[in-house]
Amino acid sequence: LVELSGLSQSSVSQHLALLREEDVVSVRGEAQLRFYSLKDPIVRGVIHTLCELCAGHSTKA
């Protein structure tokens, strides 16, 4: 997520913590790793649709 977003590790962690607190994502841990998943299939669908709409669009002017 850090590489994809361009955000710092601490910023990504803060965002994930907020999503966890709001019950948007669930988290499971294995050793030193954490795996996050969206809880609500509607949210998952909205994000999927947004990704499809944005695919191929450049943010560079």
PDB file of N, CA, C and O in Angstrom, chain B, residues numbered from 101:
ATOM      1  N   LEU B 101       0.819  -1.201   0.000  1.00  0.00           N
ATOM      2  CA  LEU B 101       0.000   0.000   0.000  1.00  0.00           C
ATOM      3  C   LEU B 101       0.857   1.256   0.000  1.00  0.00           C
ATOM      4  O   LEU B 101       0.511   2.258  -0.627  1.00  0.00           O
ATOM      5  N   VAL B 102       1.975   1.194   0.708  1.00  0.00           N
ATOM      6  CA  VAL B 102       2.882   2.343   0.744  1.00  0.00           C
ATOM      7  C   VAL B 102       3.366   2.660  -0.666  1.00  0.00           C
ATOM      8  O   VAL B 102       3.332   3.812  -1.098  1.00  0.00           O
ATOM      9  N   GLU B 103       3.818   1.627  -1.382  1.00  0.00           N
ATOM     10  CA  GLU B 103       4.320   1.838  -2.744  1.00  0.00           C
ATOM     11  C   GLU B 103       3.216   2.310  -3.684  1.00  0.00           C
ATOM     12  O   GLU B 103       3.434   3.218  -4.485  1.00  0.00           O
ATOM     13  N   LEU B 104       2.050   1.710  -3.596  1.00  0.00           N
ATOM     14  CA  LEU B 104       0.947   2.072  -4.491  1.00  0.00           C
ATOM     15  C   LEU B 104       0.422   3.477  -4.236  1.00  0.00           C
ATOM     16  O   LEU B 104       0.060   4.187  -5.175  1.00  0.00           O
ATOM     17  N   SER B 105       0.380   3.878  -2.976  1.00  0.00           N
ATOM     18  CA  SER B 105      -0.222   5.166  -2.627  1.00  0.00           C
ATOM     19  C   SER B 105       0.772   6.319  -2.639  1.00  0.00           C
ATOM     20  O   SER B 105       0.387   7.473  -2.826  1.00  0.00           O
ATOM     21  N   GLY B 106       2.050   6.009  -2.441  1.00  0.00           N
ATOM     22  CA  GLY B 106       3.036   7.073  -2.324  1.00  0.00           C
ATOM     23  C   GLY B 106       3.051   7.720  -0.947  1.00  0.00           C
ATOM     24  O   GLY B 106       3.771   8.692  -0.723  1.00  0.00           O
ATOM     25  N   LEU B 107       2.259   7.184  -0.026  1.00  0.00           N
ATOM     26  CA  LEU B 107       2.215   7.705   1.342  1.00  0.00           C
ATOM     27  C   LEU B 107       3.302   7.052   2.189  1.00  0.00           C
ATOM     28  O   LEU B 107       3.844   6.010   1.822  1.00  0.00           O
ATOM     29  N   SER B 108       3.610   7.666   3.310  1.00  0.00           N
ATOM     30  CA  SER B 108       4.580   7.084   4.236  1.00  0.00           C
ATOM     31  C   SER B 108       3.958   5.891   4.956  1.00  0.00           C
ATOM     32  O   SER B 108       2.736   5.753   5.012  1.00  0.00           O
ATOM     33  N   GLN B 109       4.811   5.037   5.502  1.00  0.00           N
ATOM     34  CA  GLN B 109       4.339   3.872   6.245  1.00  0.00           C
ATOM     35  C   GLN B 109       3.449   4.296   7.410  1.00  0.00           C
ATOM     36  O   GLN B 109       2.411   3.683   7.659  1.00  0.00           O
ATOM     37  N   SER B 110       3.858   5.346   8.123  1.00  0.00           N
ATOM     38  CA  SER B 110       3.067   5.783   9.280  1.00  0.00           C
ATOM     39  C   SER B 110       1.708   6.329   8.849  1.00  0.00           C
ATOM     40  O   SER B 110       0.712   6.125   9.543  1.00  0.00           O
ATOM     41  N   SER B 111       1.660   7.010   7.724  1.00  0.00           N
ATOM     42  CA  SER B 111       0.392   7.540   7.227  1.00  0.00           C
ATOM     43  C   SER B 111      -0.555   6.411   6.817  1.00  0.00           C
ATOM     44  O   SER B 111      -1.747   6.454   7.124  1.00  0.00           O
ATOM     45  N   VAL B 112      -0.026   5.408   6.127  1.00  0.00           N
ATOM     46  CA  VAL B 112      -0.843   4.250   5.746  1.00  0.00           C
ATOM     47  C   VAL B 112      -1.361   3.548   6.995  1.00  0.00           C
ATOM     48  O   VAL B 112      -2.530   3.164   7.051  1.00  0.00           O
ATOM     49  N   SER B 113      -0.507   3.380   7.987  1.00  0.00           N
ATOM     50  CA  SER B 113      -0.916   2.730   9.234  1.00  0.00           C
ATOM     51  C   SER B 113      -2.033   3.501   9.920  1.00  0.00           C
ATOM     52  O   SER B 113      -2.972   2.902  10.445  1.00  0.00           O
ATOM     53  N   GLN B 114      -1.938   4.827   9.919  1.00  0.00           N
ATOM     54  CA  GLN B 114      -2.976   5.653  10.535  1.00  0.00           C
ATOM     55  C   GLN B 114      -4.301   5.515   9.789  1.00  0.00           C
ATOM     56  O   GLN B 114      -5.360   5.425  10.411  1.00  0.00           O
ATOM     57  N   HIS B 115      -4.243   5.498   8.459  1.00  0.00           N
ATOM     58  CA  HIS B 115      -5.458   5.332   7.665  1.00  0.00           C
ATOM     59  C   HIS B 115      -6.090   3.959   7.917  1.00  0.00           C
ATOM     60  O   HIS B 115      -7.307   3.852   8.066  1.00  0.00           O
ATOM     61  N   LEU B 116      -5.271   2.927   7.962  1.00  0.00           N
ATOM     62  CA  LEU B 116      -5.787   1.581   8.215  1.00  0.00           C
ATOM     63  C   LEU B 116      -6.395   1.476   9.613  1.00  0.00           C
ATOM     64  O   LEU B 116      -7.413   0.810   9.804  1.00  0.00           O
ATOM     65  N   ALA B 117      -5.772   2.129  10.580  1.00  0.00           N
ATOM     66  CA  ALA B 117      -6.310   2.122  11.944  1.00  0.00           C
ATOM     67  C   ALA B 117      -7.687   2.786  11.976  1.00  0.00           C
ATOM     68  O   ALA B 117      -8.595   2.300  12.651  1.00  0.00           O
ATOM     69  N   LEU B 118      -7.843   3.884  11.257  1.00  0.00           N
ATOM     70  CA  LEU B 118      -9.132   4.569  11.194  1.00  0.00           C
ATOM     71  C   LEU B 118     -10.187   3.677  10.534  1.00  0.00           C
ATOM     72  O   LEU B 118     -11.319   3.595  11.010  1.00  0.00           O
ATOM     73  N   LEU B 119      -9.817   3.017   9.447  1.00  0.00           N
ATOM     74  CA  LEU B 119     -10.750   2.105   8.773  1.00  0.00           C
ATOM     75  C   LEU B 119     -11.142   0.941   9.680  1.00  0.00           C
ATOM     76  O   LEU B 119     -12.282   0.477   9.650  1.00  0.00           O
ATOM     77  N   ARG B 120     -10.196   0.480  10.481  1.00  0.00           N
ATOM     78  CA  ARG B 120     -10.474  -0.598  11.439  1.00  0.00           C
ATOM     79  C   ARG B 120     -11.432  -0.108  12.522  1.00  0.00           C
ATOM     80  O   ARG B 120     -12.390  -0.798  12.869  1.00  0.00           O
ATOM     81  N   GLU B 121     -11.171   1.084  13.051  1.00  0.00           N
ATOM     82  CA  GLU B 121     -12.026   1.661  14.096  1.00  0.00           C
ATOM     83  C   GLU B 121     -13.455   1.864  13.600  1.00  0.00           C
ATOM     84  O   GLU B 121     -14.410   1.706  14.361  1.00  0.00           O
ATOM     85  N   GLU B 122     -13.599   2.214  12.332  1.00  0.00           N
ATOM     86  CA  GLU B 122     -14.925   2.453  11.748  1.00  0.00           C
ATOM     87  C   GLU B 122     -15.565   1.166  11.239  1.00  0.00           C
ATOM     88  O   GLU B 122     -16.645   1.192  10.648  1.00  0.00           O
ATOM     89  N   ASP B 123     -14.893   0.043  11.471  1.00  0.00           N
ATOM     90  CA  ASP B 123     -15.405  -1.282  11.109  1.00  0.00           C
ATOM     91  C   ASP B 123     -15.569  -1.474   9.598  1.00  0.00           C
ATOM     92  O   ASP B 123     -16.451  -2.205   9.147  1.00  0.00           O
ATOM     93  N   VAL B 124     -14.704  -0.806   8.823  1.00  0.00           N
ATOM     94  CA  VAL B 124     -14.723  -0.934   7.364  1.00  0.00           C
ATOM     95  C   VAL B 124     -13.875  -2.119   6.926  1.00  0.00           C
ATOM     96  O   VAL B 124     -14.212  -2.816   5.969  1.00  0.00           O
ATOM     97  N   VAL B 125     -12.770  -2.343   7.635  1.00  0.00           N
ATOM     98  CA  VAL B 125     -11.879  -3.453   7.298  1.00  0.00           C
ATOM     99  C   VAL B 125     -11.712  -4.372   8.500  1.00  0.00           C
ATOM    100  O   VAL B 125     -11.894  -3.974   9.650  1.00  0.00           O
ATOM    101  N   SER B 126     -11.364  -5.606   8.193  1.00  0.00           N
ATOM    102  CA  SER B 126     -10.970  -6.544   9.244  1.00  0.00           C
ATOM    103  C   SER B 126      -9.488  -6.822   9.054  1.00  0.00           C
ATOM    104  O   SER B 126      -8.945  -6.646   7.964  1.00  0.00           O
ATOM    105  N   VAL B 127      -8.849  -7.255  10.118  1.00  0.00           N
ATOM    106  CA  VAL B 127      -7.415  -7.512  10.047  1.00  0.00           C
ATOM    107  C   VAL B 127      -7.121  -8.843  10.714  1.00  0.00           C
ATOM    108  O   VAL B 127      -7.707  -9.192  11.739  1.00  0.00           O
ATOM    109  N   ARG B 128      -6.210  -9.568  10.114  1.00  0.00           N
ATOM    110  CA  ARG B 128      -5.714 -10.785  10.750  1.00  0.00           C
ATOM    111  C   ARG B 128      -4.198 -10.737  10.675  1.00  0.00           C
ATOM    112  O   ARG B 128      -3.626 -10.232   9.709  1.00  0.00           O
ATOM    113  N   GLY B 129      -3.563 -11.262  11.694  1.00  0.00           N
ATOM    114  CA  GLY B 129      -2.116 -11.233  11.759  1.00  0.00           C
ATOM    115  C   GLY B 129      -1.510 -12.614  11.624  1.00  0.00           C
ATOM    116  O   GLY B 129      -2.046 -13.608  12.113  1.00  0.00           O
ATOM    117  N   GLU B 130      -0.385 -12.644  10.952  1.00  0.00           N
ATOM    118  CA  GLU B 130       0.437 -13.848  10.851  1.00  0.00           C
ATOM    119  C   GLU B 130       1.876 -13.410  11.064  1.00  0.00           C
ATOM    120  O   GLU B 130       2.450 -12.691  10.245  1.00  0.00           O
ATOM    121  N   ALA B 131       2.447 -13.852  12.174  1.00  0.00           N
ATOM    122  CA  ALA B 131       3.815 -13.445  12.535  1.00  0.00           C
ATOM    123  C   ALA B 131       3.876 -11.921  12.560  1.00  0.00           C
ATOM    124  O   ALA B 131       3.123 -11.283  13.296  1.00  0.00           O
ATOM    125  N   GLN B 132       4.763 -11.336  11.767  1.00  0.00           N
ATOM    126  CA  GLN B 132       4.937  -9.875  11.748  1.00  0.00           C
ATOM    127  C   GLN B 132       4.050  -9.193  10.707  1.00  0.00           C
ATOM    128  O   GLN B 132       4.098  -7.971  10.567  1.00  0.00           O
ATOM    129  N   LEU B 133       3.247  -9.959   9.981  1.00  0.00           N
ATOM    130  CA  LEU B 133       2.436  -9.414   8.894  1.00  0.00           C
ATOM    131  C   LEU B 133       0.998  -9.188   9.331  1.00  0.00           C
ATOM    132  O   LEU B 133       0.496  -9.863  10.230  1.00  0.00           O
ATOM    133  N   ARG B 134       0.343  -8.232   8.685  1.00  0.00           N
ATOM    134  CA  ARG B 134      -1.072  -7.966   8.898  1.00  0.00           C
ATOM    135  C   ARG B 134      -1.755  -8.008   7.537  1.00  0.00           C
ATOM    136  O   ARG B 134      -1.260  -7.434   6.566  1.00  0.00           O
ATOM    137  N   PHE B 135      -2.886  -8.686   7.475  1.00  0.00           N
ATOM    138  CA  PHE B 135      -3.665  -8.785   6.251  1.00  0.00           C
ATOM    139  C   PHE B 135      -5.009  -8.109   6.481  1.00  0.00           C
ATOM    140  O   PHE B 135      -5.738  -8.461   7.408  1.00  0.00           O
ATOM    141  N   TYR B 136      -5.333  -7.139   5.633  1.00  0.00           N
ATOM    142  CA  TYR B 136      -6.562  -6.372   5.758  1.00  0.00           C
ATOM    143  C   TYR B 136      -7.529  -6.782   4.658  1.00  0.00           C
ATOM    144  O   TYR B 136      -7.122  -7.059   3.530  1.00  0.00           O
ATOM    145  N   SER B 137      -8.801  -6.816   4.993  1.00  0.00           N
ATOM    146  CA  SER B 137      -9.824  -7.082   3.981  1.00  0.00           C
ATOM    147  C   SER B 137     -11.049  -6.228   4.276  1.00  0.00           C
ATOM    148  O   SER B 137     -11.353  -5.912   5.426  1.00  0.00           O
ATOM    149  N   LEU B 138     -11.740  -5.866   3.202  1.00  0.00           N
ATOM    150  CA  LEU B 138     -12.963  -5.083   3.340  1.00  0.00           C
ATOM    151  C   LEU B 138     -14.070  -5.968   3.885  1.00  0.00           C
ATOM    152  O   LEU B 138     -14.248  -7.102   3.440  1.00  0.00           O
ATOM    153  N   LYS B 139     -14.805  -5.448   4.843  1.00  0.00           N
ATOM    154  CA  LYS B 139     -15.879  -6.224   5.465  1.00  0.00           C
ATOM    155  C   LYS B 139     -17.165  -6.200   4.650  1.00  0.00           C
ATOM    156  O   LYS B 139     -17.856  -7.214   4.548  1.00  0.00           O
ATOM    157  N   ASP B 140     -17.484  -5.071   4.082  1.00  0.00           N
ATOM    158  CA  ASP B 140     -18.772  -4.879   3.424  1.00  0.00           C
ATOM    159  C   ASP B 140     -18.651  -5.115   1.918  1.00  0.00           C
ATOM    160  O   ASP B 140     -17.881  -4.423   1.251  1.00  0.00           O
ATOM    161  N   PRO B 141     -19.388  -6.069   1.375  1.00  0.00           N
ATOM    162  CA  PRO B 141     -19.309  -6.331  -0.068  1.00  0.00           C
ATOM    163  C   PRO B 141     -19.770  -5.143  -0.913  1.00  0.00           C
ATOM    164  O   PRO B 141     -19.349  -5.012  -2.063  1.00  0.00           O
ATOM    165  N   ILE B 142     -20.619  -4.283  -0.371  1.00  0.00           N
ATOM    166  CA  ILE B 142     -21.040  -3.096  -1.114  1.00  0.00           C
ATOM    167  C   ILE B 142     -19.865  -2.136  -1.267  1.00  0.00           C
ATOM    168  O   ILE B 142     -19.640  -1.594  -2.349  1.00  0.00           O
ATOM    169  N   VAL B 143     -19.121  -1.928  -0.194  1.00  0.00           N
ATOM    170  CA  VAL B 143     -17.930  -1.075  -0.256  1.00  0.00           C
ATOM    171  C   VAL B 143     -16.931  -1.668  -1.246  1.00  0.00           C
ATOM    172  O   VAL B 143     -16.334  -0.943  -2.042  1.00  0.00           O
ATOM    173  N   ARG B 144     -16.754  -2.971  -1.197  1.00  0.00           N
ATOM    174  CA  ARG B 144     -15.846  -3.652  -2.124  1.00  0.00           C
ATOM    175  C   ARG B 144     -16.279  -3.385  -3.570  1.00  0.00           C
ATOM    176  O   ARG B 144     -15.441  -3.109  -4.429  1.00  0.00           O
ATOM    177  N   GLY B 145     -17.570  -3.465  -3.834  1.00  0.00           N
ATOM    178  CA  GLY B 145     -18.089  -3.213  -5.177  1.00  0.00           C
ATOM    179  C   GLY B 145     -17.878  -1.780  -5.625  1.00  0.00           C
ATOM    180  O   GLY B 145     -17.521  -1.533  -6.777  1.00  0.00           O
ATOM    181  N   VAL B 146     -18.094  -0.832  -4.722  1.00  0.00           N
ATOM    182  CA  VAL B 146     -17.881   0.579  -5.049  1.00  0.00           C
ATOM    183  C   VAL B 146     -16.412   0.821  -5.398  1.00  0.00           C
ATOM    184  O   VAL B 146     -16.110   1.490  -6.386  1.00  0.00           O
ATOM    185  N   ILE B 147     -15.513   0.287  -4.602  1.00  0.00           N
ATOM    186  CA  ILE B 147     -14.084   0.467  -4.864  1.00  0.00           C
ATOM    187  C   ILE B 147     -13.699  -0.187  -6.183  1.00  0.00           C
ATOM    188  O   ILE B 147     -12.927   0.381  -6.955  1.00  0.00           O
ATOM    189  N   HIS B 148     -14.228  -1.370  -6.445  1.00  0.00           N
ATOM    190  CA  HIS B 148     -13.947  -2.055  -7.705  1.00  0.00           C
ATOM    191  C   HIS B 148     -14.408  -1.208  -8.894  1.00  0.00           C
ATOM    192  O   HIS B 148     -13.681  -1.067  -9.877  1.00  0.00           O
ATOM    193  N   THR B 149     -15.610  -0.649  -8.803  1.00  0.00           N
ATOM    194  CA  THR B 149     -16.144   0.190  -9.872  1.00  0.00           C
ATOM    195  C   THR B 149     -15.295   1.438 -10.070  1.00  0.00           C
ATOM    196  O   THR B 149     -15.007   1.819 -11.205  1.00  0.00           O
ATOM    197  N   LEU B 150     -14.894   2.073  -8.983  1.00  0.00           N
ATOM    198  CA  LEU B 150     -14.041   3.260  -9.083  1.00  0.00           C
ATOM    199  C   LEU B 150     -12.707   2.930  -9.743  1.00  0.00           C
ATOM    200  O   LEU B 150     -12.210   3.699 -10.566  1.00  0.00           O
ATOM    201  N   CYS B 151     -12.131   1.792  -9.385  1.00  0.00           N
ATOM    202  CA  CYS B 151     -10.863   1.374 -10.000  1.00  0.00           C
ATOM    203  C   CYS B 151     -11.034   1.152 -11.496  1.00  0.00           C
ATOM    204  O   CYS B 151     -10.165   1.528 -12.283  1.00  0.00           O
ATOM    205  N   GLU B 152     -12.145   0.545 -11.894  1.00  0.00           N
ATOM    206  CA  GLU B 152     -12.403   0.331 -13.319  1.00  0.00           C
ATOM    207  C   GLU B 152     -12.577   1.656 -14.052  1.00  0.00           C
ATOM    208  O   GLU B 152     -12.078   1.819 -15.166  1.00  0.00           O
ATOM    209  N   LEU B 153     -13.276   2.600 -13.438  1.00  0.00           N
ATOM    210  CA  LEU B 153     -13.488   3.902 -14.063  1.00  0.00           C
ATOM    211  C   LEU B 153     -12.187   4.686 -14.204  1.00  0.00           C
ATOM    212  O   LEU B 153     -12.002   5.427 -15.169  1.00  0.00           O
ATOM    213  N   CYS B 154     -11.293   4.519 -13.242  1.00  0.00           N
ATOM    214  CA  CYS B 154     -10.030   5.259 -13.245  1.00  0.00           C
ATOM    215  C   CYS B 154      -8.941   4.571 -14.061  1.00  0.00           C
ATOM    216  O   CYS B 154      -7.923   5.190 -14.372  1.00  0.00           O
ATOM    217  N   ALA B 155      -9.137   3.317 -14.409  1.00  0.00           N
ATOM    218  CA  ALA B 155      -8.118   2.566 -15.154  1.00  0.00           C
ATOM    219  C   ALA B 155      -7.833   3.267 -16.480  1.00  0.00           C
ATOM    220  O   ALA B 155      -8.741   3.607 -17.239  1.00  0.00           O
ATOM    221  N   GLY B 156      -6.547   3.470 -16.731  1.00  0.00           N
ATOM    222  CA  GLY B 156      -6.158   4.097 -17.984  1.00  0.00           C
ATOM    223  C   GLY B 156      -6.150   5.609 -17.956  1.00  0.00           C
ATOM    224  O   GLY B 156      -5.695   6.238 -18.911  1.00  0.00           O
ATOM    225  N   HIS B 157      -6.642   6.210 -16.881  1.00  0.00           N
ATOM    226  CA  HIS B 157      -6.625   7.666 -16.772  1.00  0.00           C
ATOM    227  C   HIS B 157      -5.343   8.098 -16.084  1.00  0.00           C
ATOM    228  O   HIS B 157      -4.985   7.566 -15.033  1.00  0.00           O
ATOM    229  N   SER B 158      -4.661   9.052 -16.671  1.00  0.00           N
ATOM    230  CA  SER B 158      -3.414   9.555 -16.103  1.00  0.00           C
ATOM    231  C   SER B 158      -3.692  10.795 -15.277  1.00  0.00           C
ATOM    232  O   SER B 158      -4.542  11.613 -15.626  1.00  0.00           O
ATOM    233  N   THR B 159      -2.959  10.924 -14.168  1.00  0.00           N
ATOM    234  CA  THR B 159      -3.086  12.128 -13.341  1.00  0.00           C
ATOM    235  C   THR B 159      -2.080  13.182 -13.760  1.00  0.00           C
ATOM    236  O   THR B 159      -2.078  14.285 -13.213  1.00  0.00           O
ATOM    237  N   LYS B 160      -1.216  12.862 -14.730  1.00  0.00           N
ATOM    238  CA  LYS B 160      -0.212  13.820 -15.203  1.00  0.00           C
ATOM    239  C   LYS B 160      -0.836  14.742 -16.239  1.00  0.00           C
ATOM    240  O   LYS B 160      -1.593  14.301 -17.104  1.00  0.00           O
ATOM    241  N   ALA B 161      -0.511  16.022 -16.142  1.00  0.00           N
ATOM    242  CA  ALA B 161      -1.050  16.999 -17.097  1.00  0.00           C
ATOM    243  C   ALA B 161      -0.140  17.148 -18.288  1.00  0.00           C
ATOM    244  O   ALA B 161      -0.434  17.928 -19.195  1.00  0.00           O
TER     245      ALA B 161
END
